[in-house]
Amino acid sequence: MDLRFPAIVLLLLAACTAPDTMPGIDARVAALLPADAILLGEQHDAPGHQVMHRQAIDALISRGLLAAVALEMVEQGRSTAGLPRDASETAVKAALGWDDAGWPWTAYGPAVMAAVRAGVPVLGANLPRSQLRAAMADAGLDALLPATALEAQRQAVRAGHCDLLPESQIAPMARVQIARDRAMAQALAQAAAPRMTVVLLAGSGHVDAELGVPQHLPASLRARSQSWPAQPSGEDYCARLRDQLKARAAP
């Protein structure tokens, strides 16, 4: 089985979003404080969401509260720690192992560079790709969610793939989501600092309090989630996914 996840799949699994403009980001951030961790959920194909992420990071920087920025878009083990504040974008992308094909730098670069310029480390939070196959086979991951949440996660996988996946792939794919959520939770817990706030930028499915990263955080960590309102994409992702699956099945 090909374990690479095309951008279309990531878009579908991470559904959640907002209009291109939303006033009062500073006030919204203030309403989430105090918090050891703030989880910001986006719709990956909604440019306005990445703008709001940058604004939220700026708001925390201005308060002197930003401890670190953790990214779904980057694998664990990658970090800008040690880079100077005036590091070039090329150096930052190299440190993070940035994948422009999956995550356009024009969308995420502004938030990343705002943190770097403020002397705040940016770090990878996602499960390394090398661990995906093991996660799919690890039935122990099923026990990390309550039964109702596990079924909801599996249903989200079905819906996220437009009901096109064979049923045999649903449980393994849900385990990947759980493993990713656990990895992001670990990254947040490790980056937490007293009287400061670490921010996670991820798809809104990952910041869901019932299904996602919050389920795997230590009880002692004060975490708040904010997902931006949904924004129509105007694209037929199901048709694109259907074509991709047909192409993979072709001899």
C-alpha contacts under 8 A as a table, 3 or more apart, distances in Angstrom:
res1	aa1	res2	aa2	distance
3	L	132	L	7.21
3	L	133	R	7.16
5	F	9	V	6.16
5	F	10	L	6.86
6	P	9	V	5.52
6	P	10	L	6.69
6	P	102	G	7.47
7	A	10	L	5.09
7	A	11	L	6.12
7	A	102	G	5.64
8	I	11	L	5.10
8	I	12	L	6.27
8	I	237	Y	6.57
8	I	240	R	7.60
8	I	241	L	6.69
9	V	12	L	5.14
9	V	13	L	6.08
9	V	160	G	7.25
9	V	161	H	6.82
9	V	241	L	7.47
10	L	13	L	5.22
10	L	14	A	6.03
10	L	44	H	7.87
11	L	14	A	5.39
11	L	15	A	6.34
11	L	43	Q	7.04
11	L	44	H	5.71
11	L	45	D	6.74
12	L	15	A	5.61
12	L	160	G	4.73
12	L	161	H	6.71
12	L	237	Y	7.49
13	L	156	A	7.20
13	L	157	V	6.65
13	L	160	G	4.74
13	L	161	H	7.45
13	L	203	G	7.94
13	L	205	G	6.94
14	A	42	E	7.41
14	A	43	Q	6.15
14	A	44	H	6.97
14	A	160	G	8.00
14	A	203	G	4.45
14	A	204	S	5.52
14	A	205	G	5.01
14	A	206	H	7.17
15	A	42	E	7.44
15	A	43	Q	5.15
15	A	44	H	7.49
15	A	203	G	6.81
15	A	204	S	6.22
15	A	205	G	6.52
15	A	230	A	7.72
16	C	41	G	7.02
16	C	42	E	5.67
16	C	43	Q	4.63
16	C	203	G	7.09
16	C	204	S	5.08
16	C	205	G	7.07
16	C	227	S	6.65
16	C	228	W	6.61
16	C	229	P	6.46
16	C	230	A	5.05
16	C	231	Q	7.68
17	T	41	G	7.58
17	T	42	E	5.31
17	T	43	Q	4.60
17	T	46	A	6.83
17	T	49	H	6.76
17	T	204	S	7.46
17	T	227	S	6.54
17	T	228	W	4.40
17	T	229	P	4.19
17	T	230	A	3.45
17	T	231	Q	5.30
18	A	21	T	7.88
18	A	22	M	7.79
18	A	42	E	7.86
18	A	43	Q	7.64
18	A	46	A	7.21
18	A	48	G	6.86
18	A	49	H	6.23
18	A	228	W	4.60
18	A	229	P	3.75
18	A	230	A	4.63
18	A	231	Q	4.96
19	P	22	M	6.54
19	P	46	A	7.90
19	P	48	G	6.22
19	P	49	H	7.66
19	P	229	P	6.86
19	P	230	A	7.24
19	P	231	Q	5.65
20	D	46	A	7.36
20	D	47	P	6.68
20	D	48	G	3.80
20	D	49	H	6.88
21	T	48	G	6.17
22	M	25	I	7.09
22	M	52	M	7.74
24	G	27	A	5.13
24	G	28	R	6.19
25	I	28	R	4.92
25	I	29	V	6.15
25	I	52	M	7.00
25	I	55	Q	6.60
25	I	56	A	6.23
25	I	59	A	7.92
26	D	29	V	5.18
26	D	30	A	6.18
26	D	55	Q	7.49
26	D	56	A	6.59
26	D	59	A	5.63
27	A	30	A	4.95
27	A	31	A	6.18
28	R	31	A	5.09
28	R	32	L	6.66
29	V	32	L	5.23
29	V	33	L	6.74
29	V	56	A	6.28
29	V	59	A	7.09
29	V	60	L	7.65
30	A	33	L	5.31
30	A	34	P	7.98
32	L	35	A	6.68
32	L	38	I	7.37
32	L	224	R	6.28
35	A	38	I	6.53
35	A	196	M	7.68
35	A	197	T	6.00
35	A	222	R	5.17
35	A	223	A	5.67
35	A	224	R	6.65
36	D	192	A	6.28
36	D	193	A	7.31
36	D	194	P	7.64
36	D	195	R	7.24
36	D	196	M	6.17
36	D	197	T	4.62
36	D	198	V	6.30
36	D	221	L	6.03
36	D	222	R	5.04
36	D	223	A	5.89
37	A	188	L	6.99
37	A	192	A	7.16
37	A	197	T	5.15
37	A	198	V	4.75
37	A	199	V	5.69
37	A	200	L	7.53
37	A	221	L	7.35
37	A	222	R	6.36
37	A	223	A	4.63
37	A	224	R	6.45
38	I	197	T	6.91
38	I	198	V	6.40
38	I	199	V	4.90
38	I	200	L	6.37
38	I	223	A	5.70
38	I	224	R	4.95
38	I	225	S	5.77
38	I	226	Q	7.54
39	L	199	V	5.82
39	L	200	L	4.75
39	L	201	L	6.45
39	L	202	A	7.55
39	L	207	V	5.88
39	L	223	A	7.31
39	L	224	R	6.12
39	L	225	S	4.55
39	L	226	Q	6.16
40	L	53	H	7.22
40	L	199	V	7.22
40	L	200	L	5.96
40	L	201	L	5.21
40	L	202	A	6.39
40	L	203	G	7.97
40	L	204	S	7.28
40	L	207	V	6.88
40	L	225	S	5.99
40	L	226	Q	4.98
40	L	227	S	5.76
40	L	228	W	7.92
41	G	201	L	6.34
41	G	202	A	5.20
41	G	203	G	4.89
41	G	204	S	3.70
41	G	205	G	7.24
41	G	206	H	7.19
41	G	207	V	5.76
41	G	225	S	7.44
41	G	226	Q	6.02
41	G	227	S	4.26
41	G	228	W	6.48
42	E	46	A	7.56
42	E	49	H	5.77
42	E	50	Q	7.44
42	E	201	L	7.56
42	E	202	A	6.19
42	E	203	G	4.73
42	E	204	S	4.99
42	E	227	S	6.07
42	E	228	W	6.09
43	Q	46	A	5.46
43	Q	49	H	6.89
43	Q	203	G	5.92
43	Q	204	S	6.53
43	Q	228	W	7.83
43	Q	230	A	7.21
43	Q	231	Q	7.71
44	H	47	P	7.65
44	H	49	H	7.81
44	H	203	G	6.47
45	D	233	S	6.91
46	A	49	H	5.61
46	A	50	Q	7.36
46	A	231	Q	6.65
46	A	233	S	7.12
47	P	50	Q	5.47
47	P	51	V	6.58
47	P	107	A	6.68
48	G	51	V	5.02
48	G	52	M	6.30
49	H	52	M	5.03
49	H	53	H	6.23
49	H	228	W	6.81
50	Q	53	H	4.92
50	Q	54	R	6.34
50	Q	107	A	6.08
50	Q	108	Y	6.37
50	Q	111	A	7.73
51	V	54	R	5.20
51	V	55	Q	6.35
51	V	107	A	7.82
51	V	111	A	7.99
52	M	55	Q	4.88
52	M	56	A	6.06
53	H	56	A	5.07
53	H	57	I	6.20
53	H	111	A	6.65
53	H	201	L	7.41
54	R	57	I	5.15
54	R	58	D	6.14
54	R	110	P	6.50
54	R	111	A	4.36
54	R	114	A	7.50
55	Q	58	D	4.99
55	Q	59	A	6.16
55	Q	111	A	7.96
56	A	59	A	5.02
56	A	60	L	6.44
57	I	60	L	5.19
57	I	61	I	6.12
57	I	66	L	7.43
57	I	111	A	6.83
57	I	114	A	7.59
57	I	115	A	7.33
57	I	199	V	7.86
58	D	61	I	4.98
58	D	62	S	6.06
58	D	114	A	7.13
59	A	62	S	5.21
59	A	63	R	6.51
60	L	63	R	5.10
60	L	64	G	6.25
60	L	65	L	5.33
60	L	66	L	5.33
60	L	197	T	7.97
61	I	64	G	4.95
61	I	65	L	6.03
61	I	66	L	5.48
61	I	115	A	7.77
61	I	118	A	7.12
62	S	65	L	7.74
63	R	66	L	7.88
65	L	195	R	7.39
65	L	196	M	4.76
65	L	197	T	5.67
66	L	69	V	7.74
66	L	120	V	7.00
66	L	196	M	5.96
66	L	197	T	5.14
66	L	198	V	5.99
66	L	199	V	7.53
67	A	120	V	6.39
67	A	121	P	7.57
67	A	191	A	7.26
67	A	192	A	6.89
67	A	193	A	6.38
67	A	196	M	5.44
67	A	197	T	5.24
67	A	198	V	4.95
67	A	199	V	7.87
68	A	115	A	7.77
68	A	120	V	5.53
68	A	121	P	5.10
68	A	122	V	5.82
68	A	123	L	7.48
68	A	191	A	6.51
68	A	192	A	7.84
68	A	197	T	7.31
68	A	198	V	4.78
68	A	199	V	6.35
69	V	112	V	7.80
69	V	115	A	7.25
69	V	120	V	7.46
69	V	121	P	6.48
69	V	122	V	4.71
69	V	123	L	6.28
69	V	198	V	5.85
69	V	199	V	4.86
69	V	200	L	5.95
69	V	201	L	7.47
70	A	122	V	5.89
70	A	123	L	4.94
70	A	124	G	5.78
70	A	125	A	5.60
70	A	184	M	7.84
70	A	187	A	7.09
70	A	188	L	6.93
70	A	198	V	7.31
70	A	199	V	5.99
70	A	200	L	4.65
70	A	201	L	6.36
71	L	74	V	5.63
71	L	122	V	7.53
71	L	123	L	6.30
71	L	124	G	5.19
71	L	125	A	5.30
71	L	126	N	7.03
71	L	200	L	5.80
71	L	201	L	5.14
71	L	202	A	6.41
72	E	75	E	7.30
72	E	124	G	6.72
72	E	125	A	5.49
72	E	126	N	4.94
72	E	184	M	7.22
72	E	200	L	7.51
72	E	201	L	6.25
72	E	202	A	5.00
72	E	203	G	7.63
73	M	98	W	7.96
73	M	103	W	6.75
73	M	124	G	7.13
73	M	125	A	7.77
73	M	126	N	6.88
73	M	202	A	7.39
74	V	78	R	7.01
74	V	96	L	6.49
74	V	97	G	7.20
74	V	98	W	6.74
74	V	123	L	7.31
74	V	124	G	4.29
74	V	125	A	6.23
74	V	126	N	5.91
75	E	78	R	6.25
75	E	124	G	4.63
75	E	125	A	5.62
75	E	126	N	4.53
75	E	127	L	5.81
75	E	128	P	5.08
75	E	129	R	7.60
76	Q	123	L	7.25
76	Q	124	G	4.44
76	Q	125	A	4.74
76	Q	126	N	5.48
76	Q	127	L	6.18
76	Q	128	P	6.15
76	Q	183	A	7.77
76	Q	187	A	7.56
77	G	123	L	7.58
77	G	124	G	6.27
77	G	125	A	7.97
78	R	95	A	6.40
78	R	96	L	4.98
78	R	97	G	6.95
78	R	123	L	5.76
78	R	124	G	5.12
79	S	95	A	6.03
79	S	96	L	5.58
79	S	121	P	6.85
79	S	122	V	5.64
79	S	123	L	4.18
79	S	124	G	6.17
80	T	83	L	5.60
80	T	92	V	6.33
80	T	95	A	5.75
80	T	96	L	6.65
80	T	116	V	7.46
80	T	121	P	5.48
80	T	122	V	5.38
80	T	123	L	6.46
81	A	120	V	7.93
81	A	121	P	5.05
81	A	122	V	7.06
81	A	123	L	7.86
83	L	87	A	6.19
83	L	92	V	7.72
83	L	116	V	7.98
84	P	87	A	5.30
84	P	116	V	7.73
84	P	119	G	7.37
85	R	116	V	5.49
85	R	117	R	4.54
85	R	118	A	6.60
85	R	119	G	5.43
86	D	116	V	7.79
86	D	117	R	6.30
87	A	91	A	6.17
87	A	92	V	6.65
87	A	116	V	7.74
88	S	91	A	5.18
88	S	92	V	6.32
89	E	92	V	4.98
89	E	93	K	6.05
89	E	109	G	7.94
89	E	113	M	7.34
90	T	93	K	5.22
90	T	94	A	6.17
91	A	94	A	5.08
91	A	95	A	6.16
92	V	95	A	5.12
92	V	96	L	6.29
93	K	96	L	5.16
93	K	97	G	5.84
93	K	98	W	5.03
94	A	97	G	4.97
94	A	98	W	6.49
95	A	98	W	7.83
96	L	123	L	7.28
96	L	124	G	7.02
98	W	103	W	7.82
98	W	105	W	8.00
99	D	102	G	5.63
99	D	103	W	5.95
99	D	104	P	7.70
100	D	103	W	4.98
100	D	104	P	4.81
100	D	105	W	5.92
101	A	104	P	6.48
103	W	107	A	7.69
103	W	108	Y	7.55
104	P	107	A	5.57
104	P	108	Y	6.78
105	W	108	Y	5.17
105	W	109	G	4.89
106	T	109	G	5.56
106	T	110	P	7.28
107	A	110	P	7.10
108	Y	111	A	5.76
108	Y	112	V	6.38
109	G	112	V	5.04
109	G	113	M	5.87
110	P	113	M	5.25
110	P	114	A	6.06
111	A	114	A	5.16
111	A	115	A	6.53
112	V	115	A	5.40
112	V	116	V	6.39
112	V	122	V	6.75
113	M	116	V	4.87
113	M	117	R	5.93
114	A	117	R	5.23
114	A	118	A	6.31
115	A	118	A	5.09
115	A	119	G	6.38
115	A	120	V	5.00
115	A	121	P	6.81
115	A	122	V	6.92
116	V	119	G	5.08
116	V	120	V	5.39
116	V	121	P	6.35
116	V	122	V	7.09
117	R	120	V	7.44
124	G	187	A	7.78
125	A	183	A	6.31
125	A	184	M	4.71
125	A	186	Q	7.91
125	A	187	A	5.36
125	A	188	L	7.76
126	N	180	R	5.75
126	N	181	D	7.85
126	N	183	A	5.93
126	N	184	M	5.68
127	L	131	Q	6.82
127	L	132	L	7.49
127	L	179	A	6.90
127	L	180	R	5.06
127	L	183	A	5.55
127	L	184	M	7.51
128	P	131	Q	5.60
128	P	132	L	7.19
129	R	132	L	5.40
130	S	133	R	7.28
131	Q	134	A	5.43
131	Q	135	A	6.24
132	L	135	A	5.10
132	L	136	M	6.31
132	L	176	V	6.40
133	R	136	M	5.21
133	R	137	A	6.63
134	A	137	A	5.32
134	A	138	D	6.19
135	A	138	D	5.08
135	A	141	L	7.69
135	A	172	P	7.54
135	A	175	R	6.08
135	A	176	V	5.55
135	A	179	A	6.37
136	M	139	A	7.81
136	M	171	A	7.82
136	M	172	P	4.25
136	M	173	M	6.25
136	M	174	A	7.92
136	M	175	R	5.54
136	M	176	V	5.71
137	A	172	P	6.39
137	A	175	R	7.99
138	D	141	L	5.90
138	D	175	R	7.30
139	A	142	D	5.57
139	A	143	A	7.78
139	A	175	R	7.61
140	G	143	A	5.70
140	G	144	L	7.49
141	L	144	L	5.44
141	L	145	L	7.94
141	L	175	R	5.98
141	L	178	I	6.76
141	L	179	A	7.02
142	D	145	L	6.32
142	D	150	L	6.77
142	D	175	R	6.62
142	D	178	I	7.94
143	A	146	P	7.02
143	A	147	A	7.91
144	L	178	I	7.80
144	L	216	H	7.91
145	L	148	T	7.98
145	L	149	A	5.84
145	L	150	L	5.47
145	L	211	L	7.36
145	L	215	Q	7.39
146	P	149	A	5.24
146	P	150	L	6.06
147	A	150	L	5.05
147	A	151	E	6.29
148	T	151	E	5.25
148	T	152	A	6.21
149	A	152	A	4.90
149	A	153	Q	6.07
149	A	210	E	6.59
149	A	211	L	5.77
150	L	153	Q	5.03
150	L	154	R	6.28
150	L	211	L	7.55
151	E	154	R	5.03
151	E	155	Q	6.14
152	A	155	Q	4.97
152	A	156	A	6.11
152	A	211	L	7.61
153	Q	156	A	4.98
153	Q	157	V	6.38
153	Q	174	A	6.14
153	Q	211	L	6.48
154	R	157	V	5.06
154	R	158	R	6.38
154	R	170	I	6.08
154	R	171	A	6.38
154	R	173	M	7.91
154	R	174	A	5.39
155	Q	158	R	4.96
155	Q	159	A	6.13
156	A	159	A	5.09
156	A	160	G	5.71
157	V	160	G	4.93
157	V	161	H	6.15
157	V	170	I	6.54
157	V	173	M	6.95
157	V	174	A	6.32
158	R	161	H	5.33
158	R	162	C	6.31
158	R	163	D	4.96
158	R	164	L	7.42
158	R	165	L	6.89
158	R	170	I	6.72
159	A	162	C	4.90
159	A	163	D	5.61
160	G	163	D	7.57
161	H	164	L	5.78
161	H	165	L	6.45
161	H	238	C	7.29
161	H	241	L	7.52
162	C	165	L	7.83
162	C	238	C	5.75
164	L	242	R	7.24
165	L	169	Q	6.51
165	L	170	I	7.12
166	P	169	Q	5.63
166	P	170	I	7.14
167	E	170	I	5.34
167	E	171	A	7.92
168	S	171	A	6.93
168	S	172	P	7.81
169	Q	172	P	5.47
169	Q	173	M	6.03
170	I	173	M	5.26
170	I	174	A	6.10
171	A	174	A	5.07
171	A	175	R	6.25
172	P	175	R	5.06
172	P	176	V	6.53
173	M	176	V	5.09
173	M	177	Q	6.61
174	A	177	Q	5.09
174	A	178	I	6.31
175	R	178	I	4.95
175	R	179	A	5.99
176	V	179	A	5.03
176	V	180	R	6.08
177	Q	180	R	5.08
177	Q	181	D	6.16
178	I	181	D	5.05
178	I	182	R	6.15
178	I	212	G	7.19
179	A	182	R	5.08
179	A	183	A	6.13
180	R	183	A	5.04
180	R	184	M	6.21
181	D	184	M	5.17
181	D	185	A	6.15
181	D	206	H	6.18
181	D	212	G	5.61
181	D	213	V	4.53
181	D	216	H	7.22
182	R	185	A	5.01
182	R	186	Q	6.20
182	R	213	V	6.19
182	R	216	H	5.55
182	R	217	L	7.93
183	A	186	Q	5.10
183	A	187	A	6.32
184	M	187	A	5.02
184	M	188	L	6.28
184	M	213	V	6.48
185	A	188	L	5.15
185	A	189	A	6.19
185	A	213	V	5.41
185	A	214	P	7.11
185	A	216	H	5.78
185	A	217	L	5.32
186	Q	189	A	5.15
186	Q	190	Q	6.14
186	Q	216	H	7.92
186	Q	217	L	7.25
187	A	190	Q	5.21
187	A	191	A	6.17
188	L	191	A	5.16
188	L	192	A	6.06
188	L	198	V	6.68
188	L	199	V	7.80
188	L	200	L	7.34
189	A	192	A	5.34
189	A	217	L	6.99
189	A	218	P	7.36
189	A	221	L	7.41
191	A	198	V	6.64
192	A	196	M	7.26
192	A	197	T	6.78
192	A	198	V	5.89
193	A	196	M	5.39
193	A	197	T	7.01
193	A	198	V	7.73
202	A	206	H	6.35
202	A	207	V	7.07
203	G	206	H	5.59
203	G	207	V	7.06
204	S	207	V	5.24
204	S	208	D	6.44
204	S	227	S	5.66
204	S	228	W	7.95
205	G	208	D	5.37
205	G	211	L	7.62
205	G	212	G	6.46
206	H	211	L	7.42
206	H	212	G	4.50
206	H	213	V	5.68
207	V	211	L	7.94
207	V	212	G	5.28
207	V	213	V	5.56
207	V	214	P	6.68
207	V	225	S	6.06
207	V	226	Q	7.63
207	V	227	S	7.48
208	D	211	L	5.48
208	D	212	G	4.87
208	D	213	V	7.06
208	D	214	P	7.12
208	D	225	S	7.32
209	A	212	G	5.92
209	A	213	V	7.17
209	A	214	P	5.24
209	A	215	Q	6.54
209	A	225	S	7.23
210	E	214	P	7.39
210	E	215	Q	6.56
211	L	214	P	7.69
211	L	215	Q	6.51
212	G	215	Q	5.86
212	G	216	H	7.65
213	V	216	H	5.53
213	V	217	L	6.73
214	P	217	L	5.31
214	P	223	A	7.28
217	L	221	L	6.79
218	P	221	L	5.51
219	A	222	R	7.59
236	D	239	A	5.53
236	D	240	R	6.64
237	Y	240	R	5.00
237	Y	241	L	6.04
238	C	241	L	5.03
238	C	242	R	5.99
239	A	242	R	5.05
239	A	243	D	6.31
240	R	243	D	5.17
240	R	244	Q	6.26
241	L	244	Q	4.96
241	L	245	L	6.13
242	R	245	L	5.25
242	R	246	K	6.21
243	D	246	K	5.11
243	D	247	A	6.15
244	Q	247	A	5.08
244	Q	248	R	6.27
245	L	248	R	5.11
245	L	249	A	6.22
246	K	249	A	5.10
246	K	250	A	6.22
247	A	250	A	5.21
